[in-house]
Amino acid sequence: MLEIYLGQLDQLEHLEIMKKILYFFIAVYITFFATFSIVRYRNMYANYFDLGIMHQVVYNSYKALQTSDWMRFLEHTDPVGSQQIARSAVHNDIILGLFSPLYFLYQSPEVLLLIQAFALGLGALAVYGIGQHVLKKPFYSLIFAICYLLYVPLQYTNRFDFHSVTLATPFLLFMFYFWLVKKYRWSFLFLVLSLITKEQVGLTTAMFGVFVLYTKRKDEKKFGLTVLMSSLVWVALSFFVIIPYFRGAEHFATERYQNINVIQTLFRQSTFDYLWNLFAPLGFLSLLSPAILIALPEFAVNRLSQDANMRNIIFHYTAVITPFVFISGIYGLRTITY
Protein backbone atom coordinates (compact mmCIF):
# COMPACT_ATOMS: atom_id res chain seq x y z
CA MET A 1 0.00 0.00 0.00
CA LEU A 2 2.85 2.39 0.90
CA GLU A 3 4.57 1.68 -2.41
CA ILE A 4 1.36 2.47 -4.32
CA TYR A 5 0.94 5.72 -2.39
CA LEU A 6 4.56 6.73 -3.03
CA GLY A 7 4.15 5.89 -6.69
CA GLN A 8 1.06 8.09 -6.95
CA LEU A 9 2.84 10.89 -5.10
CA ASP A 10 5.76 10.64 -7.52
CA GLN A 11 3.36 10.87 -10.48
CA LEU A 12 1.73 13.97 -9.00
CA GLU A 13 5.11 15.63 -8.49
CA HIS A 14 6.06 14.74 -12.06
CA LEU A 15 2.80 16.25 -13.32
CA GLU A 16 3.38 19.46 -11.37
CA ILE A 17 6.85 19.79 -12.90
CA MET A 18 5.38 19.38 -16.39
CA LYS A 19 2.81 22.08 -15.68
CA LYS A 20 5.43 24.51 -14.35
CA ILE A 21 7.50 24.02 -17.49
CA LEU A 22 4.42 24.65 -19.61
CA TYR A 23 3.54 27.82 -17.67
CA PHE A 24 7.08 29.07 -18.20
CA PHE A 25 6.91 28.57 -21.98
CA ILE A 26 3.49 30.23 -22.14
CA ALA A 27 4.75 33.22 -20.16
CA VAL A 28 7.77 33.54 -22.47
CA TYR A 29 5.56 33.33 -25.55
CA ILE A 30 3.07 35.95 -24.34
CA THR A 31 5.79 38.31 -23.14
CA PHE A 32 7.79 38.07 -26.36
CA PHE A 33 4.92 38.40 -28.84
CA ALA A 34 3.08 41.08 -26.90
CA THR A 35 6.28 43.12 -26.69
CA PHE A 36 7.24 42.43 -30.31
CA SER A 37 3.79 43.38 -31.63
CA ILE A 38 3.59 46.59 -29.64
CA VAL A 39 7.14 47.68 -30.54
CA ARG A 40 6.40 46.89 -34.19
CA TYR A 41 3.28 49.05 -34.03
CA ARG A 42 5.06 51.92 -32.27
CA ASN A 43 7.76 51.90 -34.94
CA MET A 44 5.07 52.24 -37.64
CA TYR A 45 5.43 48.79 -39.18
CA ALA A 46 1.76 47.96 -38.63
CA ASN A 47 -0.79 48.10 -41.46
CA TYR A 48 -4.14 49.72 -42.03
CA PHE A 49 -5.22 46.32 -43.40
CA ASP A 50 -6.17 45.09 -40.87
CA LEU A 51 -4.95 46.51 -37.56
CA GLY A 52 -6.12 50.02 -38.43
CA ILE A 53 -9.55 48.76 -39.43
CA MET A 54 -9.92 46.56 -36.35
CA HIS A 55 -8.84 49.40 -34.07
CA GLN A 56 -11.32 51.79 -35.67
CA VAL A 57 -14.16 49.30 -35.20
CA VAL A 58 -13.34 48.81 -31.52
CA TYR A 59 -12.76 52.54 -30.95
CA ASN A 60 -16.06 53.50 -32.56
CA SER A 61 -17.82 50.84 -30.51
CA TYR A 62 -16.20 52.28 -27.39
CA LYS A 63 -17.42 55.77 -28.35
CA ALA A 64 -20.91 54.32 -28.88
CA LEU A 65 -20.86 53.01 -25.32
CA GLN A 66 -19.51 56.30 -24.04
CA THR A 67 -21.92 58.63 -25.87
CA SER A 68 -24.90 56.33 -26.54
CA ASP A 69 -24.49 57.08 -30.25
CA TRP A 70 -25.28 53.49 -31.25
CA MET A 71 -24.84 54.20 -34.96
CA ARG A 72 -21.09 54.05 -34.29
CA PHE A 73 -21.18 50.57 -32.77
CA LEU A 74 -19.24 48.11 -34.98
CA GLU A 75 -18.63 50.83 -37.58
CA HIS A 76 -15.57 51.85 -39.58
CA THR A 77 -14.59 53.76 -42.70
CA ASP A 78 -15.06 51.93 -46.00
CA PRO A 79 -11.56 50.64 -46.92
CA VAL A 80 -12.18 51.54 -50.58
CA GLY A 81 -14.14 54.74 -49.99
CA SER A 82 -14.80 57.54 -47.54
CA GLN A 83 -18.19 56.56 -46.13
CA GLN A 84 -18.77 55.07 -42.72
CA ILE A 85 -20.06 51.51 -42.99
CA ALA A 86 -21.10 48.75 -40.62
CA ARG A 87 -18.39 46.20 -39.97
CA SER A 88 -20.84 43.46 -40.93
CA ALA A 89 -20.81 44.80 -44.49
CA VAL A 90 -17.31 43.36 -44.77
CA HIS A 91 -16.96 40.57 -42.19
CA ASN A 92 -19.31 39.35 -39.51
CA ASP A 93 -16.69 39.36 -36.74
CA ILE A 94 -18.86 40.90 -34.06
CA ILE A 95 -16.47 39.77 -31.33
CA LEU A 96 -14.77 43.13 -31.86
CA GLY A 97 -17.64 44.75 -29.99
CA LEU A 98 -16.76 42.73 -26.88
CA PHE A 99 -13.36 44.45 -26.69
CA SER A 100 -14.77 47.99 -26.69
CA PRO A 101 -15.18 48.26 -22.86
CA LEU A 102 -11.41 47.78 -22.55
CA TYR A 103 -10.92 51.08 -24.36
CA PHE A 104 -12.29 52.86 -21.31
CA LEU A 105 -8.94 51.93 -19.77
CA TYR A 106 -6.69 52.62 -22.76
CA GLN A 107 -7.66 53.62 -26.31
CA SER A 108 -4.98 52.05 -28.45
CA PRO A 109 -4.43 49.18 -30.91
CA GLU A 110 -1.94 47.92 -28.34
CA VAL A 111 -4.90 46.55 -26.40
CA LEU A 112 -5.80 44.30 -29.32
CA LEU A 113 -2.20 43.18 -29.82
CA LEU A 114 -1.95 42.27 -26.14
CA ILE A 115 -5.24 40.33 -26.26
CA GLN A 116 -4.05 38.40 -29.30
CA ALA A 117 -0.71 37.36 -27.79
CA PHE A 118 -2.36 36.44 -24.49
CA ALA A 119 -5.12 34.36 -26.13
CA LEU A 120 -2.78 32.49 -28.48
CA GLY A 121 -0.38 31.74 -25.64
CA LEU A 122 -3.14 30.30 -23.48
CA GLY A 123 -4.10 28.01 -26.34
CA ALA A 124 -1.16 25.85 -25.24
CA LEU A 125 -3.14 24.94 -22.11
CA ALA A 126 -5.87 23.45 -24.28
CA VAL A 127 -3.32 21.55 -26.38
CA TYR A 128 -1.81 20.14 -23.19
CA GLY A 129 -5.24 19.21 -21.84
CA ILE A 130 -6.22 17.45 -25.07
CA GLY A 131 -2.91 15.59 -25.05
CA GLN A 132 -3.46 14.48 -21.47
CA HIS A 133 -6.95 13.22 -22.22
CA VAL A 134 -6.00 11.38 -25.40
CA LEU A 135 -2.45 10.17 -24.67
CA LYS A 136 -2.45 9.96 -20.84
CA LYS A 137 1.23 10.91 -20.85
CA PRO A 138 2.23 14.32 -19.39
CA PHE A 139 5.57 14.42 -21.21
CA TYR A 140 4.01 13.88 -24.65
CA SER A 141 1.33 16.43 -23.83
CA LEU A 142 3.98 18.95 -22.84
CA ILE A 143 5.89 18.38 -26.08
CA PHE A 144 2.76 19.03 -28.15
CA ALA A 145 1.99 22.19 -26.16
CA ILE A 146 5.52 23.52 -26.64
CA CYS A 147 5.41 22.61 -30.34
CA TYR A 148 2.20 24.62 -30.56
CA LEU A 149 3.96 27.69 -29.14
CA LEU A 150 6.87 27.16 -31.55
CA TYR A 151 4.63 26.44 -34.56
CA VAL A 152 5.73 28.80 -37.31
CA PRO A 153 2.28 29.46 -38.84
CA LEU A 154 0.97 30.38 -35.37
CA GLN A 155 3.86 32.76 -34.75
CA TYR A 156 3.48 34.37 -38.17
CA THR A 157 -0.20 34.87 -37.49
CA ASN A 158 0.61 36.50 -34.17
CA ARG A 159 3.24 38.70 -35.80
CA PHE A 160 1.00 40.02 -38.57
CA ASP A 161 -0.94 42.73 -36.74
CA PHE A 162 -4.33 41.79 -35.27
CA HIS A 163 -7.21 39.86 -36.82
CA SER A 164 -10.32 38.78 -34.96
CA VAL A 165 -10.27 35.35 -36.63
CA THR A 166 -6.86 34.69 -35.10
CA LEU A 167 -8.65 34.28 -31.77
CA ALA A 168 -10.48 31.31 -33.26
CA THR A 169 -7.29 29.28 -32.77
CA PRO A 170 -7.47 29.11 -28.94
CA PHE A 171 -11.28 29.21 -28.93
CA LEU A 172 -11.53 26.12 -31.14
CA LEU A 173 -8.91 24.32 -29.06
CA PHE A 174 -10.83 24.97 -25.84
CA MET A 175 -14.09 24.04 -27.55
CA PHE A 176 -12.60 20.64 -28.39
CA TYR A 177 -10.98 20.19 -24.97
CA PHE A 178 -14.16 20.88 -23.01
CA TRP A 179 -16.06 18.50 -25.28
CA LEU A 180 -13.51 15.79 -24.47
CA VAL A 181 -13.93 16.26 -20.73
CA LYS A 182 -17.73 16.42 -21.15
CA LYS A 183 -18.14 20.01 -19.99
CA TYR A 184 -20.60 20.77 -22.75
CA ARG A 185 -21.67 24.23 -21.60
CA TRP A 186 -18.09 25.44 -21.67
CA SER A 187 -17.57 23.79 -25.02
CA PHE A 188 -20.63 25.55 -26.41
CA LEU A 189 -19.42 28.88 -25.01
CA PHE A 190 -16.15 28.56 -26.92
CA LEU A 191 -18.11 27.44 -29.97
CA VAL A 192 -20.03 30.73 -29.86
CA LEU A 193 -16.84 32.73 -29.34
CA SER A 194 -15.31 30.94 -32.33
CA LEU A 195 -18.31 31.67 -34.54
CA ILE A 196 -18.27 35.41 -33.92
CA THR A 197 -14.62 35.78 -34.93
CA LYS A 198 -15.52 35.44 -38.64
CA GLU A 199 -18.46 34.33 -40.72
CA GLN A 200 -16.99 31.19 -42.33
CA VAL A 201 -15.74 29.63 -39.06
CA GLY A 202 -19.16 28.01 -38.74
CA LEU A 203 -18.31 25.72 -41.65
CA THR A 204 -15.49 24.22 -39.60
CA THR A 205 -17.49 24.00 -36.37
CA ALA A 206 -20.27 22.30 -38.34
CA MET A 207 -17.72 19.63 -39.24
CA PHE A 208 -16.86 19.40 -35.54
CA GLY A 209 -20.54 18.70 -34.91
CA VAL A 210 -20.37 15.90 -37.48
CA PHE A 211 -17.23 14.59 -35.78
CA VAL A 212 -19.02 14.51 -32.43
CA LEU A 213 -21.87 12.54 -33.99
CA TYR A 214 -19.33 10.22 -35.63
CA THR A 215 -17.97 9.20 -32.22
CA LYS A 216 -21.34 7.54 -31.58
CA ARG A 217 -21.35 8.34 -27.88
CA LYS A 218 -25.09 8.37 -27.24
CA ASP A 219 -24.95 10.98 -24.50
CA GLU A 220 -23.39 13.41 -26.99
CA LYS A 221 -25.78 13.09 -29.90
CA LYS A 222 -27.83 16.05 -28.70
CA PHE A 223 -24.69 18.16 -28.25
CA GLY A 224 -23.37 17.22 -31.69
CA LEU A 225 -26.66 18.14 -33.35
CA THR A 226 -26.75 21.44 -31.44
CA VAL A 227 -23.23 22.30 -32.61
CA LEU A 228 -24.01 21.31 -36.19
CA MET A 229 -27.27 23.24 -36.45
CA SER A 230 -25.97 26.33 -34.61
CA SER A 231 -22.98 26.49 -36.94
CA LEU A 232 -25.02 26.11 -40.12
CA VAL A 233 -27.55 28.70 -38.98
CA TRP A 234 -24.74 31.17 -38.22
CA VAL A 235 -23.15 30.66 -41.65
CA ALA A 236 -26.48 30.97 -43.44
CA LEU A 237 -27.42 34.15 -41.56
CA SER A 238 -23.98 35.67 -42.12
CA PHE A 239 -23.69 34.99 -45.84
CA PHE A 240 -27.30 35.30 -46.96
CA VAL A 241 -28.87 37.78 -44.53
CA ILE A 242 -26.50 39.91 -42.39
CA ILE A 243 -23.69 40.72 -44.84
CA PRO A 244 -25.99 41.27 -47.86
CA TYR A 245 -28.22 43.50 -45.72
CA PHE A 246 -25.40 45.80 -44.59
CA ARG A 247 -23.43 45.59 -47.83
CA GLY A 248 -26.30 45.83 -50.24
CA ALA A 249 -24.70 43.06 -52.27
CA GLU A 250 -23.20 39.59 -51.89
CA HIS A 251 -20.02 38.93 -49.90
CA PHE A 252 -17.02 40.65 -51.48
CA ALA A 253 -14.91 37.48 -51.22
CA THR A 254 -17.09 35.60 -53.71
CA GLU A 255 -14.96 37.23 -56.44
CA ARG A 256 -12.08 35.01 -55.35
CA TYR A 257 -13.93 31.86 -56.39
CA GLN A 258 -15.23 32.80 -59.84
CA ASN A 259 -14.15 30.88 -62.96
CA ILE A 260 -12.05 28.39 -60.98
CA ASN A 261 -10.39 25.39 -62.61
CA VAL A 262 -10.59 23.07 -59.61
CA ILE A 263 -8.00 20.54 -60.87
CA GLN A 264 -5.38 23.16 -61.68
CA THR A 265 -6.13 24.97 -58.43
CA LEU A 266 -5.73 21.91 -56.21
CA PHE A 267 -2.54 20.67 -57.85
CA ARG A 268 -0.56 23.89 -58.20
CA GLN A 269 2.83 24.15 -56.52
CA SER A 270 1.67 26.72 -53.97
CA THR A 271 -0.87 24.19 -52.66
CA PHE A 272 1.81 21.58 -51.96
CA ASP A 273 4.09 24.18 -50.37
CA TYR A 274 1.19 25.28 -48.20
CA LEU A 275 0.42 21.74 -47.02
CA TRP A 276 4.10 21.06 -46.34
CA ASN A 277 4.38 24.17 -44.18
CA LEU A 278 1.29 23.16 -42.19
CA PHE A 279 1.97 19.47 -41.59
CA ALA A 280 5.74 19.00 -41.70
CA PRO A 281 6.38 20.63 -38.27
CA LEU A 282 4.50 17.74 -36.60
CA GLY A 283 6.02 15.08 -38.83
CA PHE A 284 2.73 14.64 -40.74
CA LEU A 285 1.14 12.97 -37.70
CA SER A 286 -1.99 15.01 -38.38
CA LEU A 287 -2.69 12.99 -41.51
CA LEU A 288 -3.10 9.82 -39.43
CA SER A 289 -6.33 10.94 -37.81
CA PRO A 290 -9.78 11.69 -39.25
CA ALA A 291 -9.93 14.69 -36.90
CA ILE A 292 -8.04 16.68 -39.55
CA LEU A 293 -11.18 16.48 -41.69
CA ILE A 294 -12.83 18.95 -39.31
CA ALA A 295 -10.68 21.63 -40.94
CA LEU A 296 -11.63 20.52 -44.46
CA PRO A 297 -13.96 23.51 -45.11
CA GLU A 298 -11.20 25.98 -44.22
CA PHE A 299 -8.74 24.07 -46.40
CA ALA A 300 -11.21 24.38 -49.27
CA VAL A 301 -11.74 28.09 -48.65
CA ASN A 302 -7.99 28.71 -48.77
CA ARG A 303 -6.97 26.28 -51.49
CA LEU A 304 -9.69 27.19 -53.99
CA SER A 305 -9.24 30.93 -53.65
CA GLN A 306 -7.62 32.95 -56.43
CA ASP A 307 -5.95 35.01 -53.72
CA ALA A 308 -2.52 33.42 -53.25
CA ASN A 309 -2.15 35.11 -49.85
CA MET A 310 -4.69 32.64 -48.48
CA ARG A 311 -2.19 29.83 -49.04
CA ASN A 312 0.65 31.69 -47.37
CA ILE A 313 1.42 30.94 -43.73
CA ILE A 314 2.65 34.45 -42.97
CA PHE A 315 -0.90 35.81 -42.73
CA HIS A 316 -3.93 34.93 -40.59
CA TYR A 317 -5.48 32.41 -42.96
CA THR A 318 -4.17 29.42 -41.02
CA ALA A 319 -5.92 30.44 -37.79
CA VAL A 320 -8.87 28.05 -38.14
CA ILE A 321 -6.69 25.18 -39.41
CA THR A 322 -3.96 25.29 -36.74
CA PRO A 323 -6.12 23.86 -33.90
CA PHE A 324 -6.93 20.75 -35.88
CA VAL A 325 -3.35 20.25 -37.05
CA PHE A 326 -2.51 19.74 -33.37
CA ILE A 327 -5.67 17.90 -32.36
CA SER A 328 -5.28 15.42 -35.21
CA GLY A 329 -1.53 15.24 -34.55
CA ILE A 330 -2.23 14.12 -30.98
CA TYR A 331 -4.68 11.49 -32.21
CA GLY A 332 -2.18 10.51 -34.90
CA LEU A 333 0.49 9.82 -32.31
CA ARG A 334 -1.97 7.68 -30.37
CA THR A 335 -2.66 5.72 -33.56
CA ILE A 336 0.97 4.69 -34.00
CA THR A 337 1.87 4.19 -30.35
CA TYR A 338 -1.14 2.38 -28.85
Residue pairs with C-beta under 8 A, 6 or more apart in sequence:
14 138
15 138
18 138
18 139
18 141
18 142
21 142
22 124
22 125
22 128
22 142
22 145
22 146
25 124
25 145
25 146
25 149
26 121
26 122
26 124
26 125
26 149
27 121
29 117
29 120
29 121
29 124
29 149
30 117
30 118
30 121
30 122
33 116
33 117
33 120
33 121
33 155
33 158
33 159
34 113
34 114
34 117
34 118
36 159
37 113
37 114
37 116
37 117
37 158
37 159
37 161
37 162
38 110
38 113
38 114
40 46
40 159
41 51
41 109
41 110
41 113
41 161
46 52
46 109
46 161
47 161
48 79
49 79
50 161
50 162
50 163
51 109
51 112
51 113
51 161
51 162
52 109
53 76
53 79
54 96
54 109
54 112
54 161
54 162
54 163
54 164
55 108
55 109
55 112
55 162
56 76
56 77
57 74
57 75
57 76
57 87
57 96
58 96
58 97
58 99
58 100
58 103
58 111
58 112
59 100
59 103
59 107
60 72
60 73
60 74
60 75
60 76
61 72
61 73
61 74
61 75
61 96
61 97
61 99
61 100
62 100
62 101
62 103
62 104
62 107
63 69
63 72
64 70
64 71
64 72
64 73
64 75
64 100
65 73
65 100
65 101
65 104
66 104
73 97
73 100
74 86
74 87
74 88
74 94
74 96
74 97
75 84
75 85
75 86
75 87
76 84
76 85
76 87
77 83
77 84
77 85
78 84
78 85
79 90
85 246
86 246
87 93
87 94
87 96
88 94
88 242
88 243
88 245
88 246
89 243
89 246
89 247
89 248
90 243
90 247
90 252
91 164
91 198
91 199
91 243
92 196
92 198
92 199
92 238
92 242
92 243
93 164
93 165
93 196
93 197
93 198
93 199
94 196
95 164
95 167
95 193
95 196
95 197
96 164
99 111
99 112
99 115
102 111
102 115
103 111
105 111
109 162
112 162
113 161
113 162
115 162
115 167
116 158
116 162
116 166
116 167
117 158
119 166
119 167
119 169
119 170
119 171
120 154
120 157
120 158
120 166
120 169
120 170
121 149
122 170
123 148
123 169
123 170
123 173
123 174
123 323
124 145
124 146
124 148
124 149
125 145
126 170
126 173
126 174
126 176
126 177
127 141
127 144
127 145
127 148
127 173
127 326
127 330
128 141
128 142
128 144
128 145
129 141
129 177
129 180
129 181
130 141
130 144
130 173
130 176
130 177
130 180
130 326
130 327
130 330
131 137
131 140
131 141
131 142
131 144
131 145
131 330
132 138
132 141
133 177
133 180
133 181
134 180
134 330
134 331
134 334
135 141
135 330
135 333
135 334
135 337
140 333
144 326
144 329
144 330
147 281
147 282
147 326
148 154
148 326
151 281
151 322
151 325
151 326
152 277
152 281
152 313
153 277
153 278
153 313
153 318
153 322
154 169
154 318
154 322
156 313
156 314
156 315
156 318
157 163
157 166
157 169
157 315
157 316
157 318
157 319
157 322
158 166
159 314
160 314
160 315
160 316
163 316
163 319
164 197
164 198
165 197
165 198
165 201
165 316
165 319
165 320
166 197
166 316
166 319
167 193
167 197
167 319
168 194
168 197
168 198
168 201
168 319
168 320
168 323
169 319
169 320
169 322
169 323
170 323
171 190
171 193
171 194
171 197
172 190
172 194
172 201
172 204
172 205
172 208
172 320
172 323
172 324
173 323
173 326
173 327
174 186
174 187
174 190
175 187
175 190
175 191
175 194
175 205
175 208
176 187
176 208
176 323
176 327
177 187
178 184
178 186
178 187
178 190
179 187
179 212
179 220
179 223
182 219
184 220
184 223
187 223
188 223
188 226
188 227
188 230
191 205
191 208
191 227
191 230
191 231
192 230
194 201
194 205
195 201
195 202
195 205
195 230
195 231
195 234
198 320
199 234
199 235
199 238
199 239
199 242
199 243
199 251
200 235
200 238
200 297
200 298
200 301
200 320
201 320
202 230
202 231
202 232
202 234
202 235
202 238
203 231
203 235
203 297
203 298
203 301
204 294
204 295
204 297
204 298
204 320
204 324
205 227
205 230
205 231
206 227
206 228
206 231
206 232
206 235
206 297
207 293
207 294
207 295
207 296
207 297
208 227
208 231
208 294
209 224
209 225
209 226
209 227
209 228
209 229
209 231
210 224
210 228
211 224
211 290
211 291
211 293
211 294
212 220
212 223
212 224
212 227
213 220
213 221
213 224
213 225
213 228
214 290
215 224
239 251
243 250
243 251
244 250
244 251
253 305
255 306
256 305
256 306
256 307
256 310
257 304
257 305
257 306
258 306
260 304
260 306
262 304
265 271
265 303
265 304
266 303
266 304
270 308
270 311
271 303
271 311
273 311
274 302
274 303
274 311
274 312
274 313
277 313
278 313
278 318
278 321
278 325
279 286
279 287
279 325
282 325
282 326
282 329
282 332
285 328
285 329
285 330
285 332
285 333
285 336
286 292
286 324
286 325
286 326
286 328
286 329
286 332
287 328
287 332
288 328
288 331
288 332
288 335
288 336
289 327
289 328
289 329
289 330
289 331
289 332
289 335
290 328
291 324
291 327
291 328
291 331
292 324
292 325
292 328
294 324
294 327
294 328
295 320
295 321
295 323
295 324
295 325
298 320
298 321
299 321
301 310
302 310
302 311
302 317
302 321
303 311
305 311
309 315
309 317
310 317
311 317
